[in-house]
Every structure is written in C-alpha cells, then in structure tokens.
Amino acid sequence: FMLRRVRIKFQYEPVNGVAFVLQPDFQPGNLSLKDAYVQLNDRWLKTFSLWAGKFNRPDYEVEYSSGSREVPERSRVIRAIYPDERAIGAKLEIAPPSLPLKVQLALFNGNDGLTIADAAGNNLNTQNTDFDNHKDFMGRVTYTFKLGQIGALTIGAHEYYGAIKANTTDLLKSDYTYNKTLDNTGKMIKKNWTGFEGQLYFDFLGGLALKGEYIF
C-alpha cells in the first residue's frame, strides 16, 4: 500500500469577503505546502476577487479537481510546463454575476516546481525562492453558452508570457542534441505559449462530457 495524498485543507474567514487557505500535504518523506493564500472577494459588485500566495495556476486542467478527473494524474504536458500545478504570486479574477464570463490575470515568480542547478549540480530552487527580478504573466478567459435544457458549452483561452535566467551554456536542441557554443549565462530565456480549451456537457444518458485543451 502507498499513501499518495495525505492532505488537509484549513480555511478561515474572519470577516465576510476575506478567506485564508492553508493546505499541507503530509505525504511520508515529502512534507510540503500545496496551498497557502489569502483571497479577498468583492462584497459590493460581487465581481472581483484578489488572490495572493501560493495557489493553482489559471489553466483548465490545472484547476480541474483531482476528485473529478477520469485518471489519477494530469497530462504529461501540464506536469511539464506547470510543475506542481501551483505557483507563488498574485491573481485578479473578474466574474460578473450577470455574465457567464470569467477573466483571470496573474503574476508569478515563474520558477515554482523547477529544478535550478548550480555548477556543482545542487538544486538552487528547493524552497521556490525567486532568484531573479523577472515575473511571469498568465491570463485566461472563459465563456459559457447554455444549450437550452440539454447542456452547456464552455470555451476559453490562456496565454503565458515568461522567462527564466539561464545559468549554463548548454542548449538542448529539438533533436535532443546539445549545443555548447552559445553563452546564454545570465540571459533571460523566453518561455511563452498559448492554449485553447473547450468543454461540452450534455444531460444525456446520465451525463456526457467532451473536454479538451490544445497548447502550443
């Protein structure tokens, strides 16, 4: 037997519109904080919310609950470009109650979950400390169409604009060969991508869903 997740989520709301969330993972040999953030909700227009701390990146598959997934793990591409799913930063969410629209804008350190090695091979990023002054921007927009009484269609897109400081002269090319002739040490190397998503839900045969995401 193996304990895969040993988590407990604490949420404290001292006043209406303010929530503190803490979720440690007590997996044997790997104690870590999965979530640690404060969320401020707009009490008047009920449209805006501001997050600060460590929380899920605004992406469809990342935010899709583990208890609702069809398979135990998220796809390999998500685990590669969004390691640990969460990141440290701040996020603004806009969700007007009169519109099926949701906009998410976030700034992150950009190095969360990555292994950053020094010349001796030691990981410089064990505590997810920010080692440069560059921040990564991420934005996501989704809109839901009601399909009468039979279901709904949600479409969306997200953009990621980031960079990471290079600390090596090695360059891994697309054919998995190394090029050591370029000196990129200290330079900011871009990491940018775009994603499109769609989720189609039908109230048919007990419930039918078609979901997909394309990132390039």
Secondary structure, 3 states (H helix, E strand, C coil): CCCCCCECCEEECCCCCEEEEEEEECCCCCCEEEEEEEEEECCCCCCEEEEEEEEECCCHHHHCCHHHCCCCCCCHHHHHHCCCCEEEEEEEEECCCCCCEEEEEEEECCCCCCCCECCCCCECCCCCCCCCCCCEEEEEEEEEEEECCCEEEEEEEEEEEEEEECCCCCEECCCCCEECCCCCCCCEEEEEEEEEEEEEEECCCCCEEEEEEEEC
